[in-house]
C-alpha cells in the first residue's frame, strides 16, 4: 500500500521520521509522500528524514513557533485557521500514486491531538482515497491533562477518519526506563509493525510474487468498517540454507525445507502475534474483521500455514471476514507475522482512559472553582480596606 504520510505534532513527526528511515533501511516502497506539520519550530528542526521543504510550521502568528503547550483546543483552532496553507502543501503530493492518507499524531499533546482530527475531516471532504489515523495514547503516568487531551482527541479523531489505528504507550513503556529512550524504542516498534503491514503487496520489477497475494485492497477492505484497530506482531529468526535457492513450498515436500515445520512456524507466530502484545490491548471476541500477513523468505512460506492461521483467527474472533496472505522477501533472515484486528469494540484501555479524563476534568473544575473563590475573597478584603480609608 502506498501512503501519503502526514505527521502532526511532535510525536507524529517523530514517527513519520522513523517510518521513512524504516523504508530506506529495508528497501520497502510504502511512502508516496511524507510531510510533518507542527506549531513548534524546534520539533521540526529535529527531524532527520522528512525533507525540509515538507516541514510545515503553523500558528506562528499565535504561538511564535513555540508550540501550543498541550492546549489541544488551541491546536484545533490554529489548524482550522491555517488549513489552506496545509492544503497548499498537500497539493504537491502526487495523489494518483497513493492508496490512502495516514495522519499520525500523539493524542496526549496539543498540536497533534487538536489538529489531526481537523485535517482528517478536511481530507475526507476533498478526496476519495481513504483517510486513516494512527493515534498514540499517552502513558497513564504522564499526567491528567494528557489523559484528558487523549480522551477528547480520541472521540473526535475516530469520527473523522475511515479507521483509527491505535498504539498505546502504556502497554509498552518499561519500568525505570528514561522517557527519551523509552519513546525511541516505541517509535522503532511502531515503524516495524506498520511498515510490515503497509508494505505487503508493494512489489517492484524482479521481486518475488506472493502465492496468496495481500495487496492494498485487502488492507482497505479490512479497515473499511471504520472504528478502532489494533495490530499484533511476531517474528522468528531462521537458519539460512547454504544449499542454494530453494523453491516455494506448496504443501508437499521441498528441497531442504520441511513443509510441516514451515506450517507450524506460521501458525505459532500468528498465535503469538494475536495473543501477545498488541498495539492496543483488546478482547478478541466480537472483532469484526482481521487480516493476517506472513512475510519472509519465499521458501519458508506456504499456503497451508496461512489457511490454518486464518481458520484459527476466525475461531478466536468469531469473525467471518478474516483475510490473509503472504509477503515474500527474498534474502530475509526471519519470518514475521502482522495480524490486523479491525473494528474492535471491547477495549478496556479506552474505558480506563475515559474514566481518567473525567476525573481530571472534575479536578480541574474543582481547582478552578477554589481559585475563583479565593480571588473573590481577596477582592472583597481589599475593597473593605479601601473603603475604610475614605
C-alpha positions in Angstrom: 0.0 0.0 0.0 1.3 3.4 -0.9 0.7 6.1 1.7 0.6 9.9 1.8 2.0 10.2 5.3 1.4 13.3 7.5 3.0 13.5 10.9 1.0 16.0 13.0 2.7 17.4 16.2 5.8 16.2 18.0 5.0 12.5 18.2 3.5 12.4 14.8 6.6 14.0 13.2 9.0 11.6 15.0 7.1 8.5 14.0 6.9 9.8 10.4 10.7 10.2 10.5 11.0 6.6 11.8 8.8 5.2 9.0 10.9 7.0 6.4 14.0 5.6 8.0 12.4 2.1 8.0 11.6 2.4 4.4 15.1 3.4 3.5 16.7 0.7 5.6 14.5 -2.2 4.3 14.1 -1.1 0.7 10.3 -1.1 1.0 8.2 1.1 -1.2 5.5 2.3 1.1 5.5 6.1 1.3 4.5 8.0 -1.7 5.0 11.3 0.1 5.6 12.4 3.6 5.3 15.7 5.5 5.4 17.0 9.0 3.1 19.7 10.5 3.8 21.3 13.8 3.4 24.6 15.8 6.8 24.1 17.4 9.8 25.0 15.2 12.3 23.1 17.3 10.4 19.8 16.8 10.5 20.3 13.0 14.2 21.1 13.1 14.9 17.9 15.0 13.6 15.6 12.2 16.2 13.8 10.0 14.3 12.0 7.2 11.4 14.3 6.4 12.5 16.6 3.6 12.9 20.2 4.9 10.6 21.5 2.2 7.9 19.2 3.6 8.1 20.5 7.1 5.3 23.0 7.7 5.2 25.4 10.7 1.7 26.5 11.6 0.4 29.0 14.2 3.4 31.2 14.0 1.4 34.4 14.5 -0.3 32.9 17.6 2.5 31.0 19.4 5.7 32.3 17.7 6.9 28.8 16.8 6.9 27.7 20.5 4.1 25.2 20.3 0.6 25.3 22.0 1.7 24.0 25.4 -0.6 20.9 25.5 -3.6 23.1 24.7 -5.4 20.9 22.1 -8.3 23.4 21.7 -5.7 25.9 20.6 -4.1 23.3 18.3 -7.5 22.7 16.7 -8.1 26.5 16.2 -4.7 27.0 14.6 -5.2 24.1 12.2 -8.6 25.4 11.2 -7.2 28.9 10.6 -4.3 27.6 8.5 -6.0 24.7 6.7 -5.5 26.5 3.4 -1.7 26.6 3.9 -1.7 22.9 4.9 -3.7 22.1 1.8 -1.3 24.0 -0.4 1.5 21.7 0.9 -0.7 18.6 0.3 -1.3 19.8 -3.3 2.3 18.9 -4.0 1.6 15.3 -3.2 1.1 13.0 -6.3 -2.3 11.8 -5.3 -2.5 9.5 -8.3 0.3 7.4 -6.8 -1.2 6.8 -3.4 -3.8 4.4 -2.0 -4.6 6.2 1.3 -3.7 9.1 3.6 -2.3 8.2 7.0 -2.3 11.0 9.7 0.0 10.2 12.6 -0.4 12.1 15.9 0.1 11.8 19.6 -3.3 12.1 21.3 -2.0 13.5 24.6 -0.3 16.7 23.4 -1.7 19.8 21.9 -0.9 20.3 18.2 -1.4 16.7 17.1 -4.4 15.8 19.3 -6.2 19.0 18.4 -5.2 19.4 14.7 -5.2 15.9 13.4 -9.0 15.4 13.5 -9.4 18.8 11.8 -7.1 17.8 9.0 -8.8 14.4 8.7 -12.2 15.9 8.3 -10.8 18.3 5.6 -9.2 15.5 3.6 -12.2 13.2 3.7 -14.3 16.1 2.2 -11.9 16.6 -0.7 -10.5 13.2 -1.6 -11.9 9.7 -2.5 -8.9 7.9 -1.0 -9.3 6.5 2.5 -8.1 8.7 5.3 -6.7 6.7 8.2 -5.4 7.9 11.6 -2.5 6.4 13.7 -3.1 7.7 17.2 -0.6 7.3 20.1 -2.1 7.1 23.5 -0.1 8.7 26.4 1.2 6.7 29.3 -1.2 6.9 32.3 1.7 8.4 34.4 2.1 11.4 32.1 -0.4 13.5 33.9 -4.1 14.4 33.9 -4.0 17.0 31.2 -2.5 14.5 28.7 -5.2 11.8 29.5 -7.9 14.5 29.2 -6.5 15.6 25.8 -6.3 11.9 24.6 -9.9 11.2 25.6 -11.1 14.3 23.8 -9.0 13.7 20.7 -9.8 10.0 20.5 -13.5 10.7 20.4 -13.1 13.3 17.7 -10.4 11.6 15.7 -12.3 8.2 15.4 -15.3 10.0 14.0 -13.3 11.9 11.3 -11.2 9.0 9.8 -12.1 5.9 7.9 -10.3 3.9 10.6 -8.2 4.8 13.7 -5.2 2.6 14.4 -4.1 2.9 18.0 -0.7 2.4 19.7 -0.9 2.5 23.5 2.3 3.8 25.1 1.0 2.5 28.5 1.4 -1.1 27.3 5.0 -0.6 26.0 6.9 1.7 28.4 9.3 -0.3 30.6 9.6 0.4 34.3 12.6 2.6 35.1 13.2 3.4 31.5 14.0 7.0 30.6 11.4 9.0 28.7 13.6 9.6 25.7 15.0 6.0 25.4 11.5 4.5 26.0 9.8 6.5 23.3 12.6 6.0 20.8 12.2 2.2 21.2 8.4 2.5 21.0 8.8 4.5 17.7 11.0 1.8 16.3 8.4 -0.8 17.2 5.6 1.3 15.5 7.7 1.6 12.4 8.5 -2.1 12.2 4.9 -3.2 12.8 3.1 -0.8 10.5 5.9 -0.9 7.9 5.3 -4.7 7.5 1.6 -4.2 7.3 1.5 -1.4 4.7 4.5 -2.9 2.8 2.6 -6.0 1.9 1.7 -6.2 -1.8 4.1 -3.4 -2.9 6.4 -5.2 -5.3 9.0 -3.9 -7.7 10.1 -5.4 -11.0 12.0 -8.6 -10.3 10.5 -9.1 -6.8 9.1 -12.4 -5.7 5.3 -12.6 -6.4 3.2 -13.8 -3.4 1.4 -17.1 -3.7 -1.6 -15.7 -1.9 -1.4 -12.0 -2.6 -2.0 -9.4 0.1 -2.4 -6.1 -1.7 -3.8 -2.6 -0.9 -7.4 -3.7 -1.5 -7.1 -6.4 1.2 -5.9 -3.8 3.7 -8.5 -1.2 2.7 -11.3 -3.8 2.9 -10.2 -4.9 6.4 -10.2 -1.3 7.6 -13.4 -0.4 5.7 -15.7 -0.9 8.7 -14.4 2.1 10.5 -13.9 2.3 14.2 -10.7 1.3 16.0 -7.9 -1.2 15.1 -5.0 -2.9 16.8 -2.0 -4.6 15.3 -0.2 -7.7 16.5 3.3 -8.7 15.5 5.7 -11.7 16.0 8.9 -12.8 14.2 11.3 -15.7 14.4 14.9 -15.9 13.1 15.6 -18.7 10.6 18.8 -20.5 9.7 19.8 -19.8 6.1 20.5 -22.8 4.0 23.8 -23.0 2.2 22.4 -25.2 -0.5 21.3 -22.5 -2.9 18.0 -21.1 -3.8 15.0 -23.2 -2.6 11.7 -23.4 -4.2 8.4 -22.3 -2.7 6.5 -24.8 -0.6 3.0 -25.6 -1.8 2.1 -28.3 0.7 4.3 -31.1 -0.4 8.0 -31.9 0.2 10.5 -29.3 -1.0 14.3 -29.4 -1.3 15.7 -28.8 2.2 12.5 -27.3 3.8 10.1 -29.4 5.8 6.5 -28.4 4.9 5.1 -29.4 8.3 7.8 -27.3 10.1 7.0 -24.3 7.9 3.3 -24.6 8.6 3.8 -25.0 12.3 6.1 -21.9 12.4 3.5 -19.8 10.7 0.6 -20.9 12.9 2.7 -20.5 16.0 3.7 -16.9 15.0 0.1 -16.0 14.2 -0.9 -17.1 17.7 1.9 -15.1 19.3 1.1 -12.0 17.3 -2.6 -12.2 18.2 -2.3 -13.2 21.9 0.8 -11.3 22.7 1.4 -7.5 23.0 -0.9 -5.8 20.6 -0.5 -2.1 19.8 -3.8 -1.7 21.7 -4.8 -4.5 24.2 -8.3 -5.7 23.2 -10.6 -8.6 23.8 -10.6 -10.9 20.8 -14.2 -11.9 20.9 -16.5 -9.9 18.7 -13.9 -8.4 16.4 -15.5 -7.6 13.0 -12.6 -8.0 10.6 -9.0 -9.3 10.6 -6.0 -9.6 8.2 -3.1 -12.0 8.6 0.2 -11.1 6.7 3.0 -13.6 6.8 6.4 -12.3 5.5 9.8 -13.9 5.0 11.9 -15.9 2.5 9.5 -17.5 -0.1 10.8 -21.0 0.6 9.6 -20.6 4.3 6.1 -19.6 3.4 3.3 -21.9 2.5 -0.4 -21.8 1.7 -1.3 -24.4 4.3 0.2 -22.4 7.2 -1.7 -19.3 6.1 -5.0 -21.2 5.7 -4.7 -22.8 9.2 -3.9 -19.4 10.6 -6.9 -17.8 9.1 -9.2 -20.5 10.4 -7.7 -20.2 13.9 -8.2 -16.4 13.8 -11.8 -16.9 12.7 -12.4 -19.2 15.7 -10.8 -16.8 18.2 -12.6 -13.7 17.0 -15.9 -15.0 15.8 -15.3 -13.0 12.6 -16.4 -14.2 9.2 -14.1 -11.7 7.5 -10.6 -12.8 8.0 -8.3 -12.2 5.1 -4.7 -13.4 4.8 -1.8 -13.9 2.5 2.0 -14.0 2.2 4.6 -11.3 1.6 7.8 -13.0 0.2 11.0 -11.1 0.9 13.9 -12.8 -0.8 17.1 -12.9 1.4 15.3 -12.2 4.7 16.7 -13.9 7.7 13.4 -14.2 9.6 9.7 -15.0 9.2 7.4 -12.2 10.5 3.7 -12.0 11.0 1.4 -9.0 11.3 -2.2 -9.5 12.5 -4.6 -6.6 12.0 -7.7 -6.6 14.2 -10.2 -4.1 12.8 -13.3 -2.5 14.3 -12.6 -3.7 17.8 -15.2 -2.8 20.5 -14.1 -4.4 23.8 -11.2 -2.2 24.7 -10.6 -1.8 28.5 -7.8 0.7 28.0 -10.2 3.2 26.3 -12.7 2.9 29.1 -9.9 3.4 31.6 -8.7 6.5 29.7 -12.2 8.0 29.6 -12.6 7.4 33.4 -9.2 9.1 34.0 -10.2 12.0 31.7 -13.5 12.5 33.6 -11.5 12.5 36.9 -9.0 15.0 35.5 -11.8 17.3 34.3 -13.5 17.2 37.7 -10.2 18.0 39.5 -9.6 20.9 37.1 -13.2 22.2 37.7 -12.7 22.0 41.4 -9.4 23.8 41.3 -10.9 26.5 39.1 -13.8 26.9 41.5 -11.5 27.1 44.5 -9.2 29.6 42.8 -12.2 31.8 41.9 -13.5 31.7 45.5 -10.1 32.7 46.8 -9.9 35.5 44.3 -13.3 36.8 45.3 -12.3 36.7 49.0 -9.1 38.7 48.1 -11.1 41.3 46.2 -13.7 41.6 49.0 -11.0 42.1 51.7 -9.2 44.7 49.7 -12.5 46.5 49.0 -13.3 46.7 52.7 -9.8 48.1 53.5 -10.0 50.7 50.7 -13.5 51.8 51.9 -12.1 52.3 55.4 -9.6 54.7 54.1 -12.2 57.1 52.6 
